[in-house]
Amino acid sequence: MTHAPYSLTIEVPKPADFGGGAWRLSNLTTIFAIFGKNGSGKSRLLRAWRDTDPEQPHYVVPERTGDIDNKPNFLQQQIDNRPRRDNSARNMVEGYRRQIVARIQAYFAARGDHRGDALPSKPDELEAYVSLVLPDFSVKLSGTNTPPYVLTRVSDGNRVGSVDQLSSGEAQLITLALDVLTIAAIWEISNQQNRIMLVDEPDAHIHPDLQVRFADFLVRVTNRYKLQTIVASHSTTLLAALGQFGEGATSVLYLDRTKNEFATQPYTDVLREL
């Protein structure tokens, strides 16, 4: 599948407390993982990349809190790029999950509440991708209901309306998936050209088996919505799974805070089998 234009090389300003200057990244692929120790600058690099063009890249914060109920006052923040960017200026967003619920409404505001083929990014397509990550749940999205989703546990048919009814990993994956999907869908509806998805530590609180599912999800969504996806992670499980599913479209970058020049490396058979 042909992708929209994406960065093969990029220069990102380096914060003063990291020595100033710039990170210079090369040999970039459609999907690449940034791997490094705590303090190596993974999150700082992603946020600095986002800040090079606040209207374009989307940064998925690593600390994700809040309930999954509906708060209408969050809607305008999700419709406009800059308020949405300002909400993720740090690596934590209080009320993150409520922001994602509001983003569902922003998606329907951009598309309209239609399920036919006349417009791109159909709701049932987004719903299927969420089920790919968490097959134990069914989600239905709606532009007219409040809240704009119905989340059901498949095993017993019970409707879920609060994070108290979910494990931390389940809450994490559902909102992570909807975060990535709603932005990708809005970009497709608006025909945005440069679609940069910066995903920071998606593996936190997630069992290794579900990390593998999330890697499969990310690769599929990246291909479907023509994204360039950059993932910062400590997890060798997630790292290896991205290589397994992404094959030649994926690479890895090992970050060291003492250096400025970095080139991604292709996945080896050893990395894929980790």
Salt bridges, closest charged atoms under 4 A:
ASP17 OD1 - ARG44 NH2 2.92
ASP51 OD1 - ARG50 NE 2.90
ASP51 OD1 - ARG85 NH2 2.67
GLU55 OE2 - ARG82 NE 2.82
ASP69 OD1 - ARG98 NE 2.55
ASP86 OD1 - ARG85 NH1 2.99
ASP117 OD1 - LYS122 NZ 2.76
GLU125 OE2 - ARG224 NE 2.58
GLU127 OE2 - ARG115 NH2 2.65
GLU127 OE1 - LYS140 NZ 3.64
GLU170 OE2 - ARG153 NH1 3.45
ASP179 OD1 - HIS58 NE2 2.72
ASP179 OD1 - ARG103 NH1 2.97
GLU188 OE2 - ARG224 NH1 2.69
GLU201 OE2 - HIS234 NE2 3.45
ASP216 OD1 - ARG220 NE 2.92
GLU261 OE2 - ARG24 NE 2.52
ASP269 OD1 - ARG272 NH1 3.59
